[in-house]
Amino acid sequence: MRNIVYFLIITTLLISCGGSQETSIDDVITNGNLETLRAKKSEFSIQHQKLEDQIKLLDSVIATKSGQDKLPLVTTIKVEAQDFKHFLELQGNVKTKQNVLIYPEMSGTLKRVYVKEGQRVSKGQILATIDDGGMSSQLSQLKTQTELAKTTFERQKSLWEQNIGSEIQYLQAKAQYEANESAVKQAESQLGKSTIRAPFSGIIDDVIKDQGTVVSPGPGSEVFRIVNLSDMFIEVDVPETYLGGITKGKDALVYFPVLGDTLETKIRQTGNFINPSNRAFKVEIPVLNKKGNIKPNLTAKVSLNDYSKENAIIIPQSIISENAEGEQYVYVATQPDENNKSNVARKIIETGKTQGNLVEVLSGVNDGDQLVKEGARTVKDGQNVEILKTSSDGQ
């Protein structure tokens, strides 16, 4: 219809000009200077704009008279107040305080290794033994001598209590017995170093020395690495500007990109010291390793709850526009009639925190308002529209 009307108007204009327009254009192109050409172009532009306006007017009248007047089609979302939590996103690595290398406490040949890599062990469990070089035999002799010294002491004590014998004999027997007892305890302690035990419950991550290897205390003589994967945590540096918002007990989300897994936990500890080099404080988040697939030094993305608000107004960021003055606004639709016809009004809003694609609105929008979603970029203030669909929470 639009093309037909446009054709009729052009034809009428050409007829009214008596076909002299083409000659006029040829004359201007042939004989006219630059100023004349620009003036002719301006004249035609004005005529073209008038024709466009007349066509729009005819389209509007035709649509109205034919009952085919179509309003802009939009969808809306109904605002519903809800609890809102904002999260600060940081990156950290998994750590464990129980990840240690086990060294021998005495020199000797690694006589026997009782565990293998990947084996779960309990605190105090024997992991390996070192050849004691005859120390167990010496301990046995010391115990025998101690028993003899004990018997001698008890007899001298009995005689002394009966006023038989001298005091010096009694004191010598007592001293000998106590010295032998001390020697036994010292030998037992030294012999205990020939047994390597687990310092805590965990998993043998690595058996570093083989059975039969000569070992000694000190660097380079590590025998095992033991790791406790049940008590793990992530430590992150938080900028000091969040000191008031991030506290012990607040929610935390931990996402492991490699595993594609997310854990919900809480902040266990916040540091009491701000590092002057990066103006940040330490935050510790525990990690519950139920599946056993989380390992030390695994990279994690940590989200810490630094702001919460009840009954907040949250809307999608995609429906917010900005005017030339830098003000943000949305379109609020009135309650539609039985034909889903409505009117929209532009509302200036004040926004707060942003979380993903959602924005907190501090003012300008109320609970229950219907906001234009699809079509928000094309409607105008005060325009009538037809609502195709209304959803909640931007869905």
C-alpha positions as CSV (number, residue, x, y, z in Angstrom):
1,M,0.0,0.0,0.0
2,R,2.8,2.4,1.0
3,N,4.6,1.9,-2.4
4,I,1.4,2.5,-4.3
5,V,0.7,5.7,-2.5
6,Y,4.3,6.8,-3.0
7,F,4.0,6.1,-6.7
8,L,0.8,8.0,-7.1
9,I,2.2,11.1,-5.3
10,I,5.4,11.1,-7.4
11,T,3.3,10.6,-10.6
12,T,1.1,13.6,-9.6
13,L,4.1,15.7,-8.9
14,L,5.7,14.9,-12.3
15,I,2.4,15.6,-14.1
16,S,2.0,18.9,-12.4
17,C,5.5,19.9,-13.4
18,G,4.6,19.1,-17.0
19,G,7.7,16.9,-17.4
20,S,9.9,20.0,-17.1
21,Q,11.8,18.6,-14.1
22,E,14.1,16.4,-16.1
23,T,15.0,19.3,-18.4
24,S,15.6,21.5,-15.4
25,I,17.9,18.9,-13.9
26,D,19.8,18.5,-17.1
27,D,20.1,22.3,-17.5
28,V,21.4,22.6,-13.9
29,I,23.9,19.8,-14.4
30,T,25.1,21.2,-17.8
31,N,25.2,24.9,-17.0
32,G,25.0,25.2,-13.2
33,N,27.9,25.9,-10.9
34,L,28.6,24.1,-7.5
35,E,26.3,26.5,-5.6
36,T,23.4,26.0,-8.0
37,L,23.8,22.1,-7.8
38,R,23.8,22.3,-4.0
39,A,20.7,24.5,-4.0
40,K,18.9,22.1,-6.4
41,K,19.8,19.1,-4.2
42,S,18.4,21.0,-1.1
43,E,15.2,21.7,-2.9
44,F,14.7,18.1,-3.8
45,S,15.5,17.0,-0.3
46,I,12.8,19.2,1.1
47,Q,10.3,17.9,-1.5
48,H,11.4,14.3,-0.5
49,Q,10.8,14.9,3.2
50,K,7.4,16.4,2.5
51,L,6.5,13.4,0.5
52,E,7.6,11.1,3.3
53,D,5.5,13.0,5.8
54,Q,2.5,12.8,3.5
55,I,3.0,9.1,3.1
56,K,3.2,8.5,6.8
57,L,0.0,10.5,7.3
58,L,-1.8,8.6,4.7
59,D,-0.6,5.3,6.2
60,S,-1.9,6.3,9.6
61,V,-5.3,7.4,8.2
62,I,-5.6,4.3,6.1
63,A,-4.7,2.1,9.1
64,T,-7.2,3.9,11.3
65,K,-10.1,3.8,8.7
66,S,-9.5,0.1,7.9
67,G,-9.2,-0.9,11.6
68,Q,-5.6,-2.2,11.1
69,D,-3.9,0.4,13.3
70,K,-1.0,-1.7,14.9
71,L,0.6,-0.8,18.1
72,P,4.2,-1.6,19.0
73,L,4.5,-5.2,20.3
74,V,6.4,-5.6,23.6
75,T,6.9,-8.1,26.4
76,T,7.0,-7.1,30.1
77,I,8.3,-8.4,33.4
78,K,6.6,-8.0,36.7
79,V,8.9,-6.7,39.4
80,E,8.9,-8.8,42.6
81,A,10.8,-7.8,45.7
82,Q,13.3,-10.5,46.7
83,D,16.3,-11.1,48.9
84,F,19.5,-10.0,47.1
85,K,23.1,-11.1,47.7
86,H,26.1,-9.5,46.1
87,F,29.3,-11.5,45.8
88,L,32.9,-10.4,45.4
89,E,34.7,-12.6,42.9
90,L,38.3,-13.6,43.5
91,Q,40.8,-16.3,42.6
92,G,42.8,-18.6,44.9
93,N,44.4,-22.0,45.2
94,V,43.5,-25.0,47.4
95,K,45.7,-25.5,50.4
96,T,46.0,-27.9,53.3
97,K,47.9,-27.4,56.5
98,Q,48.6,-31.2,56.7
99,N,50.8,-31.7,53.6
100,V,54.2,-32.7,54.9
101,L,57.3,-34.7,54.1
102,I,58.3,-37.3,56.6
103,Y,62.0,-37.6,57.5
104,P,63.9,-40.3,59.5
105,E,65.0,-39.4,63.0
106,M,68.0,-41.7,62.9
107,S,70.6,-43.0,60.5
108,G,70.4,-46.6,59.2
109,T,69.1,-48.9,56.5
110,L,65.4,-48.7,55.7
111,K,64.6,-52.2,56.9
112,R,61.0,-52.4,55.8
113,V,58.3,-50.2,54.2
114,Y,54.7,-51.1,55.3
115,V,52.7,-48.8,53.1
116,K,52.3,-47.9,49.4
117,E,51.3,-44.8,47.5
118,G,47.6,-43.9,47.7
119,Q,47.1,-45.9,50.9
120,R,45.0,-44.2,53.6
121,V,46.7,-44.3,57.1
122,S,45.8,-43.4,60.6
123,K,47.7,-41.2,63.0
124,G,50.4,-43.2,64.8
125,Q,50.3,-46.0,62.3
126,I,53.8,-47.6,61.5
127,L,54.9,-46.6,58.0
128,A,58.4,-48.1,58.0
129,T,61.3,-49.3,60.2
130,I,65.0,-48.6,60.2
131,D,67.7,-51.1,61.2
132,D,68.5,-50.2,64.8
133,G,72.1,-51.6,64.6
134,G,71.7,-53.8,67.7
135,M,70.1,-51.1,69.8
136,S,67.1,-53.5,70.7
137,S,69.7,-56.0,72.2
138,Q,71.3,-53.2,74.2
139,L,67.9,-52.2,75.5
140,S,67.2,-55.7,76.6
141,Q,70.4,-55.8,78.6
142,L,69.6,-52.5,80.2
143,K,66.2,-53.7,81.3
144,T,67.9,-56.8,82.8
145,Q,70.4,-54.7,84.7
146,T,67.6,-52.4,85.8
147,E,65.6,-55.3,87.3
148,L,68.7,-56.4,89.2
149,A,69.2,-52.8,90.5
150,K,65.6,-52.6,91.5
151,T,65.9,-55.8,93.5
152,T,69.1,-54.6,95.2
153,F,67.5,-51.3,96.0
154,E,64.3,-52.9,97.5
155,R,66.5,-55.1,99.8
156,Q,68.7,-52.2,100.9
157,K,65.5,-50.2,101.6
158,S,64.0,-53.0,103.7
159,L,67.3,-53.3,105.7
160,W,67.5,-49.6,106.2
161,E,64.0,-49.4,107.5
162,Q,65.0,-52.1,110.0
163,N,68.1,-50.1,111.0
164,I,70.4,-52.7,109.4
165,G,73.2,-51.7,107.2
166,S,74.6,-48.2,106.5
167,E,72.8,-45.3,104.9
168,I,75.4,-45.0,102.2
169,Q,74.6,-48.5,101.0
170,Y,70.9,-47.6,100.8
171,L,71.6,-44.4,98.9
172,Q,74.0,-46.1,96.4
173,A,71.4,-48.8,95.6
174,K,68.8,-46.1,95.1
175,A,71.0,-44.1,92.8
176,Q,72.0,-47.1,90.8
177,Y,68.3,-48.1,90.3
178,E,67.3,-44.6,89.2
179,A,70.2,-44.3,86.8
180,N,69.3,-47.7,85.2
181,E,65.7,-46.6,84.8
182,S,66.8,-43.4,83.1
183,A,69.1,-45.3,80.8
184,V,66.2,-47.6,79.8
185,K,63.9,-44.7,79.0
186,Q,66.6,-43.0,77.0
187,A,67.3,-46.2,75.0
188,E,63.6,-46.8,74.4
189,S,63.3,-43.2,73.1
190,Q,66.3,-43.7,70.8
191,L,65.0,-47.1,69.6
192,G,61.6,-45.5,68.9
193,K,63.3,-43.3,66.3
194,S,63.9,-46.4,64.3
195,T,60.1,-46.6,63.7
196,I,58.6,-44.1,61.3
197,R,54.9,-43.4,62.2
198,A,52.2,-41.3,60.6
199,P,52.0,-37.8,62.3
200,F,48.3,-37.5,61.4
201,S,45.6,-39.4,59.5
202,G,45.8,-39.0,55.7
203,I,46.9,-40.5,52.4
204,I,50.4,-41.6,51.5
205,D,50.9,-39.4,48.4
206,D,54.5,-40.5,47.7
207,V,56.9,-43.2,48.8
208,I,60.2,-41.5,48.2
209,K,62.7,-44.1,49.5
210,D,62.7,-47.8,48.7
211,Q,63.3,-50.6,51.2
212,G,67.0,-51.2,51.7
213,T,68.0,-47.5,51.2
214,V,70.4,-46.0,53.7
215,V,68.8,-43.0,55.2
216,S,69.7,-40.3,57.8
217,P,68.1,-37.2,59.3
218,G,68.2,-34.0,57.2
219,P,67.3,-32.6,53.8
220,G,67.4,-35.1,50.9
221,S,66.4,-38.1,53.1
222,E,62.6,-37.7,52.8
223,V,60.9,-41.1,53.0
224,F,57.2,-40.3,52.6
225,R,54.8,-37.5,51.7
226,I,51.6,-37.6,53.6
227,V,48.5,-35.4,52.8
228,N,45.3,-34.9,54.6
229,L,42.6,-34.2,52.0
230,S,39.8,-33.9,54.5
231,D,40.9,-30.6,56.1
232,M,41.5,-28.3,53.1
233,F,40.9,-24.6,52.6
234,I,41.4,-21.7,50.2
235,E,43.1,-18.5,51.2
236,V,42.5,-15.3,49.2
237,D,43.6,-11.7,49.4
238,V,40.6,-9.3,49.8
239,P,41.0,-5.6,49.1
240,E,40.8,-3.5,52.3
241,T,37.8,-1.6,50.9
242,Y,35.7,-4.7,51.7
243,L,36.8,-4.9,55.3
244,G,33.4,-4.0,56.6
245,G,31.4,-6.3,54.2
246,I,33.3,-9.5,54.4
247,T,33.2,-11.1,57.8
248,K,33.4,-14.5,59.4
249,G,30.4,-16.7,58.8
250,K,29.2,-15.1,55.6
251,D,28.3,-17.2,52.6
252,A,31.0,-18.2,50.1
253,L,30.8,-20.1,46.7
254,V,33.8,-22.0,45.4
255,Y,33.9,-23.0,41.7
256,F,36.6,-25.4,40.4
257,P,37.0,-24.8,36.6
258,V,38.9,-28.0,36.0
259,L,36.3,-30.1,37.8
260,G,33.2,-28.1,36.7
261,D,32.0,-28.3,40.3
262,T,30.7,-25.7,42.7
263,L,30.7,-25.9,46.5
264,E,28.7,-23.8,49.0
265,T,30.6,-23.0,52.2
266,K,31.2,-20.1,54.6
267,I,34.0,-17.8,55.5
268,R,36.0,-19.5,58.4
269,Q,38.4,-16.8,59.2
270,T,39.4,-13.2,58.3
271,G,42.8,-11.8,58.8
272,N,43.6,-9.1,61.4
273,F,46.5,-7.6,59.3
274,I,46.4,-5.6,56.1
275,N,49.4,-6.2,53.9
276,P,50.9,-2.8,53.0
277,S,52.2,-4.1,49.7
278,N,48.8,-4.9,48.2
279,R,46.4,-3.3,50.8
280,A,44.6,-6.5,51.3
281,F,43.8,-8.9,54.2
282,K,43.6,-12.7,54.2
283,V,40.4,-14.7,54.2
284,E,40.2,-18.4,54.7
285,I,37.4,-20.6,53.3
286,P,37.1,-24.3,54.2
287,V,36.6,-26.8,51.5
288,L,34.7,-30.0,52.2
289,N,36.3,-32.7,50.0
290,K,33.4,-35.2,50.0
291,K,34.3,-36.8,46.6
292,G,38.1,-36.8,47.3
293,N,38.8,-35.2,43.9
294,I,40.0,-31.8,45.2
295,K,43.8,-31.6,45.4
296,P,46.2,-29.1,46.9
297,N,47.1,-26.2,44.6
298,L,43.9,-26.7,42.5
299,T,42.8,-23.4,41.1
300,A,39.4,-22.1,42.3
301,K,37.2,-19.1,41.7
302,V,35.8,-17.8,45.0
303,S,32.7,-15.7,45.4
304,L,32.4,-14.0,48.8
305,N,29.1,-12.4,50.0
306,D,29.9,-8.8,50.8
307,Y,26.4,-7.2,50.6
308,S,22.9,-8.5,51.4
309,K,19.5,-6.8,51.3
310,E,16.0,-8.1,52.0
311,N,13.0,-7.2,49.7
312,A,15.3,-5.6,47.1
313,I,14.1,-4.6,43.6
314,I,16.1,-6.6,41.1
315,I,15.8,-6.1,37.3
316,P,17.7,-7.3,34.2
317,Q,20.5,-5.0,33.1
318,S,19.4,-5.4,29.5
319,I,16.2,-3.3,29.9
320,I,18.0,-0.2,31.3
321,S,18.8,2.7,29.0
322,E,20.7,5.9,29.5
323,N,19.9,9.4,28.3
324,A,22.2,12.2,27.2
325,E,22.5,13.5,30.8
326,G,23.8,10.1,32.0
327,E,20.6,9.2,33.8
328,Q,19.4,5.6,33.7
329,Y,15.8,4.9,32.9
330,V,13.2,2.1,32.2
331,Y,9.7,2.0,30.7
332,V,6.9,1.2,33.1
333,A,3.7,-0.1,31.5
334,T,0.2,0.5,32.9
335,Q,-2.2,-2.3,33.6
336,P,-3.3,-3.7,30.2
337,D,-6.9,-3.7,29.2
338,E,-8.9,-6.7,27.9
339,N,-7.1,-6.4,24.5
340,N,-3.6,-6.3,26.1
341,K,-3.3,-2.6,25.2
342,S,-1.2,-0.5,27.6
343,N,0.6,2.8,27.9
344,V,4.3,3.2,28.8
345,A,6.0,5.9,30.8
346,R,9.7,6.5,31.2
347,K,11.0,6.4,34.8
348,I,14.4,7.6,35.9
349,I,16.0,5.1,38.3
350,E,18.9,4.9,40.7
351,T,20.8,1.7,40.6
352,G,22.9,-0.1,43.2
353,K,24.9,-3.3,43.1
354,T,25.2,-5.4,40.0
355,Q,25.4,-9.2,40.1
356,G,25.8,-10.9,36.7
357,N,23.0,-9.6,34.5
358,L,20.9,-8.4,37.4
359,V,20.9,-4.9,38.8
360,E,19.6,-3.6,42.2
361,V,17.2,-0.6,41.8
362,L,17.3,1.8,44.7
363,S,14.6,4.2,43.5
364,G,12.2,4.8,40.6
365,V,10.6,1.3,40.4
366,N,8.2,-0.3,42.9
367,D,7.2,-3.8,43.8
368,G,4.6,-5.0,41.3
369,D,5.5,-2.6,38.4
370,Q,5.5,-4.0,34.9
371,L,8.6,-3.1,33.0
372,V,9.0,-3.3,29.2
373,K,11.5,-5.9,28.4
374,E,11.6,-6.8,24.6
375,G,10.9,-3.6,22.7
376,A,12.4,-1.4,25.4
377,R,14.8,0.2,23.0
378,T,12.1,1.2,20.5
379,V,9.2,2.5,22.5
380,K,8.7,6.2,23.5
381,D,7.5,7.9,26.6
382,G,3.7,8.0,26.7
383,Q,3.3,5.6,23.7
384,N,0.5,3.1,23.5
385,V,1.7,-0.5,23.1
386,E,0.4,-4.0,22.9
387,I,1.7,-6.5,25.5
388,L,2.4,-10.0,24.1
389,K,3.6,-11.6,27.3
390,T,4.2,-10.8,31.0
391,S,6.7,-12.8,33.1
392,S,8.2,-12.6,36.5
393,D,11.8,-11.8,37.6
394,G,12.9,-11.3,34.0
395,Q,12.3,-14.8,32.9
